[in-house]
Amino acid sequence: MIRLRGRVLSDGIEYSPSIVTLDGSRIAAVGPDDGSSVDVEIDGWIAPGLIDLQVNGAIGVDFTSAENPDAAVILVARHLVRHGVTSFCPTIVTCGEATILSRLPALRARSIEGGGHSLGGHIEGPFISLHFPGVHEPEHIRPPSPDEIARWLSIEPPAIVTLAPEVAGAMAATRQLTAAKCVVSIGHSAATADQTVPAIDAGVSMGTHLFNAMSPLHHREPGVPGALLTSDVTIGLLADGVHVDRRACELAIRAAGPRRIALVSDAMAAAGAPPGPVRLGNQTVYSDGVAVRRDDGTLSGSAAMLDLGIRNARDWCPWLTRAEVVLMATRTPGMALGQRALRKGRVAIGWDADLVLLDAEFAVAATIVGGRIVYRRDQTE
């Protein structure tokens, strides 16, 4: 049993100083601070562990190209806890079917000793638009195939699939995937707003990295961003300071609210690695420690982790409470995944004892997964 003292951030509410008691892998009690002894005290906040729906890799490891994808997921999971991430969706980008099939078992939902939980894979592509590929390799972009999707599902159903709703077969693919309890997310899409809305009606429940690799927001054609922001779906947003301007981040959060905006890292092999070349699928991209680009200048994933995203959101949107900022990286992404994130994303009795302790600067002081302390900054400095 572990007892913690600190202010609690949960469900968009900041609570007065409290004692949180963990018994095994669950939270056993949350109550007012009565001055009794505790095992860990934080001059800051006790929050749910961060949940990241889009992690392509980290520390030089790329899930799409790793020779041993199972070991790659374990390595990254053990690094993510240093950044307060206790659950994540390992993500692969557009690639050939054989590569996807070879990755799916490693991306499965599971607990990882000494690291965070994998909540299941995020397959970003290959059913995307050739007009908005971003850094994805065009030669692997293809229309959805019911047979290919069936082969995915027979091996390991992914948690999330990002696709473009305007491509031929996308609506049928959406129905096939949602019937298998996969979250379908719109991304890398040239769709108009009028093309996007029917996809949402057909079962799309998420948007991938808002504003990036999608039709732009225009006052006469609001495109994918306008349709997402005026819907009720969860919207992934990168707040790394590179992919989306701070004013655009604020615009999105004001429009959709913290219960629909899910902060994501889109971290890739460059995150936690020194500046220089890293892999993304079959490509080499280059990190300067802040941005990651292909040699033609195309922006790639992020060199940042999700904890930077919550600090940026706190600084850029001072009208949000601390608890609302944390909500966007905990309960909101957890709700997007439904049963896959059952009992994750709250500090409440009976919920999973996956927690992050944040100091006065919103930096990660400690991370707890399944009721066990897996990272303490004061023991690694």
C-alpha positions as CSV (number, residue, x, y, z in Angstrom):
1,M,0.0,0.0,0.0
2,I,1.3,3.5,-0.9
3,R,0.0,6.8,0.5
4,L,0.5,10.1,-1.4
5,R,0.0,13.7,-0.3
6,G,-0.6,16.5,-2.7
7,R,-3.3,18.5,-4.5
8,V,-5.3,16.4,-6.9
9,L,-6.2,17.2,-10.5
10,S,-8.9,15.0,-11.9
11,D,-12.0,15.3,-14.1
12,G,-11.3,18.9,-14.8
13,I,-11.3,19.8,-11.1
14,E,-8.5,20.8,-8.7
15,Y,-9.1,19.5,-5.3
16,S,-7.6,20.8,-2.0
17,P,-4.6,19.0,-0.5
18,S,-5.5,15.3,-0.3
19,I,-4.2,11.9,0.6
20,V,-4.5,9.3,-2.1
21,T,-4.1,5.6,-1.0
22,L,-3.1,2.9,-3.5
23,D,-3.7,-0.7,-2.8
24,G,-2.1,-2.9,-5.4
25,S,-3.0,-1.8,-8.9
26,R,-6.1,0.3,-7.9
27,I,-6.8,3.5,-6.0
28,A,-8.3,2.6,-2.7
29,A,-9.0,6.0,-1.2
30,V,-9.0,9.7,-2.0
31,G,-9.7,12.0,0.9
32,P,-8.8,15.3,2.6
33,D,-5.3,15.7,4.0
34,D,-5.6,14.8,7.7
35,G,-1.9,15.3,8.5
36,S,-1.2,11.6,8.8
37,S,2.1,10.0,7.6
38,V,2.5,9.3,3.9
39,D,5.1,7.5,1.7
40,V,5.4,10.3,-0.9
41,E,4.6,14.0,-0.7
42,I,4.6,16.4,-3.6
43,D,4.6,20.2,-3.4
44,G,2.5,20.2,-6.5
45,W,-0.2,17.9,-8.0
46,I,-1.2,14.3,-8.1
47,A,-2.8,13.7,-11.5
48,P,-3.9,10.7,-13.6
49,G,-1.1,9.3,-15.7
50,L,-0.9,10.8,-19.1
51,I,-2.4,8.9,-22.1
52,D,-0.8,9.5,-25.5
53,L,-2.8,8.3,-28.5
54,Q,0.0,8.8,-31.0
55,V,3.6,7.6,-30.3
56,N,5.7,6.6,-33.4
57,G,8.7,5.8,-31.2
58,A,11.4,7.5,-29.1
59,I,15.0,7.3,-28.0
60,G,16.1,6.4,-31.5
61,V,13.5,3.6,-31.9
62,D,11.0,3.7,-34.7
63,F,8.0,1.3,-34.5
64,T,7.5,1.1,-38.3
65,S,11.0,0.0,-39.1
66,A,12.3,-1.7,-35.9
67,E,13.8,-5.1,-36.6
68,N,12.3,-6.4,-33.3
69,P,9.0,-4.5,-32.8
70,D,8.2,-6.2,-29.6
71,A,11.4,-5.1,-28.0
72,A,10.9,-1.6,-29.5
73,V,7.6,-1.1,-27.8
74,I,9.0,-2.3,-24.4
75,L,12.0,0.1,-24.7
76,V,9.8,3.1,-25.5
77,A,7.2,2.3,-22.8
78,R,10.0,2.4,-20.2
79,H,11.2,5.7,-21.5
80,L,7.7,7.3,-21.6
81,V,7.2,7.0,-17.9
82,R,10.0,9.6,-17.4
83,H,7.6,12.0,-19.1
84,G,4.5,11.0,-17.1
85,V,3.0,8.8,-19.8
86,T,1.4,5.7,-18.3
87,S,-0.6,4.5,-21.3
88,F,0.0,5.0,-25.0
89,C,-0.9,3.8,-28.5
90,P,2.2,2.6,-30.3
91,T,1.8,4.1,-33.8
92,I,3.1,3.0,-37.3
93,V,2.9,5.1,-40.4
94,T,1.9,4.2,-44.0
95,C,3.7,1.1,-45.2
96,G,3.1,-2.1,-47.0
97,E,0.6,-4.7,-45.8
98,A,3.3,-7.2,-44.8
99,T,4.9,-4.6,-42.6
100,I,1.6,-3.8,-40.9
101,L,0.9,-7.5,-40.3
102,S,4.3,-8.0,-38.8
103,R,3.9,-5.1,-36.4
104,L,0.4,-5.7,-35.1
105,P,1.2,-8.4,-32.5
106,A,3.8,-6.1,-30.9
107,L,1.4,-3.2,-30.8
108,R,-1.2,-5.2,-28.9
109,A,-2.7,-4.0,-25.6
110,R,-0.6,-5.1,-22.7
111,S,1.2,-4.0,-19.5
112,I,4.9,-3.6,-19.7
113,E,7.1,-4.2,-16.7
114,G,8.8,-1.0,-15.7
115,G,6.9,1.0,-18.3
116,G,3.5,2.2,-19.3
117,H,0.6,0.2,-20.7
118,S,0.2,-0.2,-24.5
119,L,-3.5,0.3,-25.2
120,G,-3.2,-1.1,-28.8
121,G,-1.8,0.0,-32.0
122,H,-2.6,3.2,-34.0
123,I,-2.3,2.5,-37.7
124,E,-1.8,5.9,-39.3
125,G,-2.5,5.2,-43.0
126,P,-2.2,3.7,-45.5
127,F,-5.8,4.7,-46.5
128,I,-5.0,8.3,-46.8
129,S,-5.0,11.1,-49.4
130,L,-2.2,11.5,-51.9
131,H,-2.8,15.2,-51.7
132,F,-1.9,15.4,-48.0
133,P,0.6,12.6,-47.4
134,G,2.8,14.7,-45.1
135,V,5.9,12.7,-44.6
136,H,4.2,9.4,-45.4
137,E,5.6,7.5,-48.4
138,P,3.3,7.9,-51.4
139,E,4.2,4.5,-52.9
140,H,2.5,2.8,-50.0
141,I,-0.7,4.9,-50.0
142,R,-3.6,2.9,-51.2
143,P,-7.4,2.7,-51.0
144,P,-9.0,0.6,-48.3
145,S,-9.4,-3.1,-49.0
146,P,-12.0,-5.1,-47.0
147,D,-9.7,-8.2,-47.4
148,E,-6.7,-6.3,-46.1
149,I,-8.6,-5.0,-43.1
150,A,-9.9,-8.5,-42.4
151,R,-6.3,-9.7,-42.3
152,W,-5.4,-7.0,-39.8
153,L,-8.3,-7.9,-37.6
154,S,-7.6,-11.6,-37.7
155,I,-4.1,-10.9,-36.2
156,E,-4.7,-8.1,-33.8
157,P,-7.4,-5.4,-34.1
158,P,-5.8,-2.0,-33.8
159,A,-7.0,0.6,-31.3
160,I,-7.1,3.4,-33.9
161,V,-7.0,3.7,-37.6
162,T,-6.4,7.0,-39.3
163,L,-7.8,7.3,-42.8
164,A,-9.1,9.9,-45.3
165,P,-12.9,9.7,-45.7
166,E,-13.0,10.9,-49.3
167,V,-10.9,8.1,-50.7
168,A,-12.8,5.3,-52.5
169,G,-13.9,2.6,-50.0
170,A,-13.4,4.7,-46.9
171,M,-17.0,4.7,-45.7
172,A,-17.2,0.9,-46.0
173,A,-13.8,0.6,-44.2
174,T,-15.1,2.9,-41.4
175,R,-18.1,0.6,-40.9
176,Q,-15.9,-2.5,-41.0
177,L,-13.4,-1.1,-38.4
178,T,-16.0,0.3,-36.0
179,A,-17.8,-3.0,-36.1
180,A,-14.6,-4.5,-34.8
181,K,-14.4,-1.9,-32.0
182,C,-11.6,0.1,-33.6
183,V,-11.6,3.9,-33.3
184,V,-11.6,5.5,-36.8
185,S,-9.9,8.9,-37.0
186,I,-9.8,11.4,-39.9
187,G,-6.3,12.5,-40.9
188,H,-4.1,13.1,-44.0
189,S,-7.2,14.1,-45.8
190,A,-8.2,16.5,-48.6
191,A,-11.9,16.2,-47.7
192,T,-14.3,19.1,-47.7
193,A,-16.5,19.7,-44.7
194,D,-19.4,18.2,-46.6
195,Q,-17.4,15.1,-47.2
196,T,-16.2,14.9,-43.6
197,V,-19.6,15.1,-41.9
198,P,-21.1,11.9,-43.4
199,A,-17.9,10.1,-42.3
200,I,-18.6,11.2,-38.7
201,D,-22.2,10.1,-39.1
202,A,-20.9,6.7,-40.3
203,G,-18.8,6.2,-37.1
204,V,-15.6,8.3,-37.3
205,S,-15.1,9.4,-33.7
206,M,-11.7,11.2,-33.8
207,G,-9.5,13.5,-35.8
208,T,-5.7,13.0,-36.1
209,H,-3.2,15.9,-35.4
210,L,-5.6,18.8,-36.2
211,F,-4.5,21.2,-38.9
212,N,-1.6,19.1,-40.0
213,A,-1.8,17.1,-43.3
214,M,-5.4,18.0,-43.9
215,S,-7.5,20.4,-46.0
216,P,-7.2,23.9,-44.5
217,L,-9.8,25.9,-42.5
218,H,-11.2,28.6,-44.7
219,H,-14.2,30.8,-44.0
220,R,-16.0,29.6,-47.2
221,E,-14.8,26.0,-47.1
222,P,-14.0,25.0,-43.5
223,G,-12.6,21.6,-44.7
224,V,-11.7,18.8,-42.3
225,P,-10.8,21.2,-39.4
226,G,-14.1,23.0,-39.5
227,A,-16.1,19.8,-39.6
228,L,-14.2,18.3,-36.7
229,L,-14.3,21.4,-34.5
230,T,-18.1,21.8,-35.0
231,S,-18.8,18.1,-34.4
232,D,-18.7,16.1,-31.1
233,V,-15.6,13.9,-32.0
234,T,-12.4,13.9,-30.0
235,I,-9.6,15.8,-31.7
236,G,-5.9,15.1,-31.4
237,L,-3.8,18.2,-31.1
238,L,0.0,18.7,-31.1
239,A,1.1,21.4,-28.7
240,D,4.8,21.0,-29.2
241,G,5.3,24.5,-30.5
242,V,6.3,23.3,-34.0
243,H,3.3,21.7,-35.7
244,V,0.6,24.2,-34.6
245,D,0.9,27.9,-33.8
246,R,0.0,28.7,-30.2
247,R,-2.9,30.9,-31.3
248,A,-4.3,28.1,-33.5
249,C,-4.0,25.7,-30.5
250,E,-6.0,28.2,-28.4
251,L,-8.6,28.6,-31.2
252,A,-9.1,24.8,-31.3
253,I,-9.3,24.5,-27.5
254,R,-11.8,27.4,-27.2
255,A,-13.9,25.9,-30.0
256,A,-14.0,22.3,-28.9
257,G,-13.2,22.5,-25.2
258,P,-10.9,20.4,-23.1
259,R,-13.3,17.5,-23.0
260,R,-12.9,17.0,-26.8
261,I,-9.3,18.1,-27.3
262,A,-6.8,15.2,-26.7
263,L,-3.2,16.5,-26.6
264,V,-0.9,14.1,-28.4
265,S,2.8,14.0,-28.8
266,D,3.2,12.4,-32.2
267,A,6.6,11.5,-30.8
268,M,9.0,9.7,-33.1
269,A,12.5,8.2,-32.9
270,A,14.0,11.7,-32.4
271,A,12.2,12.3,-29.1
272,G,14.6,11.7,-26.3
273,A,17.5,11.3,-28.8
274,P,20.3,13.6,-29.7
275,P,19.9,15.8,-32.8
276,G,20.7,14.1,-36.0
277,P,19.2,11.5,-38.5
278,V,16.6,9.0,-37.3
279,R,14.4,6.5,-39.1
280,L,10.7,6.8,-40.0
281,G,9.7,3.6,-41.8
282,N,11.9,3.4,-44.9
283,Q,13.0,7.0,-44.7
284,T,15.7,9.0,-42.9
285,V,14.5,12.2,-41.4
286,Y,16.6,14.8,-39.5
287,S,16.1,16.3,-36.1
288,D,17.6,19.6,-34.8
289,G,16.4,18.8,-31.4
290,V,13.1,20.8,-31.8
291,A,11.7,20.0,-35.3
292,V,12.1,16.9,-37.4
293,R,12.1,17.2,-41.2
294,R,12.8,15.2,-44.3
295,D,15.7,16.5,-46.3
296,D,13.2,18.2,-48.7
297,G,11.9,20.2,-45.7
298,T,8.7,18.3,-45.1
299,L,7.8,18.3,-41.5
300,S,7.8,14.9,-39.8
301,G,6.6,13.8,-36.3
302,S,7.7,15.4,-33.1
303,A,10.9,15.5,-31.1
304,A,8.9,16.3,-28.0
305,M,7.0,14.3,-25.4
306,L,3.5,14.8,-24.1
307,D,4.6,16.5,-20.9
308,L,5.9,19.4,-22.9
309,G,2.4,19.6,-24.5
310,I,0.7,20.1,-21.2
311,R,3.2,22.7,-20.1
312,N,2.7,24.6,-23.4
313,A,-1.1,24.4,-23.1
314,R,-0.9,25.7,-19.6
315,D,1.3,28.7,-20.8
316,W,-0.6,29.4,-24.0
317,C,-4.1,29.2,-22.5
318,P,-3.9,30.8,-19.0
319,W,-7.7,30.9,-18.9
320,L,-7.8,27.2,-18.6
321,T,-7.5,25.7,-15.1
322,R,-4.6,23.4,-14.4
323,A,-7.1,20.6,-14.1
324,E,-8.6,21.4,-17.5
325,V,-5.1,21.3,-19.0
326,V,-4.4,17.9,-17.5
327,L,-7.9,16.6,-18.6
328,M,-6.8,17.0,-22.2
329,A,-4.0,14.5,-21.7
330,T,-5.8,12.1,-19.4
331,R,-9.5,11.6,-19.3
332,T,-10.3,13.0,-22.7
333,P,-8.0,10.6,-24.6
334,G,-9.1,7.8,-22.3
335,M,-12.7,8.4,-23.2
336,A,-11.8,8.4,-26.9
337,L,-10.6,4.8,-26.6
338,G,-13.6,3.6,-24.6
339,Q,-13.2,0.1,-23.1
340,R,-9.5,-0.1,-24.0
341,A,-8.9,2.6,-21.4
342,L,-11.4,1.4,-18.9
343,R,-10.6,2.8,-15.4
344,K,-7.8,5.0,-16.7
345,G,-7.6,8.8,-16.6
346,R,-9.1,9.7,-13.2
347,V,-7.9,9.9,-9.6
348,A,-10.9,8.1,-8.1
349,I,-11.6,5.1,-5.9
350,G,-11.5,1.9,-7.9
351,W,-9.7,3.4,-10.8
352,D,-6.3,2.2,-12.0
353,A,-3.3,3.4,-9.9
354,D,-1.6,5.0,-12.9
355,L,-0.5,8.5,-11.7
356,V,1.9,11.3,-12.4
357,L,3.2,13.6,-9.7
358,L,3.8,17.1,-11.1
359,D,5.9,19.8,-9.4
360,A,5.2,23.5,-9.3
361,E,6.5,24.0,-12.8
362,F,4.3,21.1,-14.2
363,A,7.4,19.0,-14.6
364,V,7.3,15.2,-13.9
365,A,8.6,14.4,-10.4
366,A,7.4,10.8,-10.3
367,T,5.3,8.3,-12.2
368,I,3.3,5.4,-10.9
369,V,2.0,2.5,-13.0
370,G,-0.2,-0.2,-11.6
371,G,0.4,1.0,-8.0
372,R,4.2,0.8,-8.4
373,I,6.6,3.8,-8.6
374,V,8.4,3.3,-11.9
375,Y,10.1,6.7,-12.1
376,R,11.4,9.2,-9.6
377,R,13.3,12.2,-10.8
378,D,15.1,12.6,-7.5
379,Q,16.6,9.1,-7.9
380,T,17.8,9.6,-11.5
381,E,19.4,13.1,-11.3
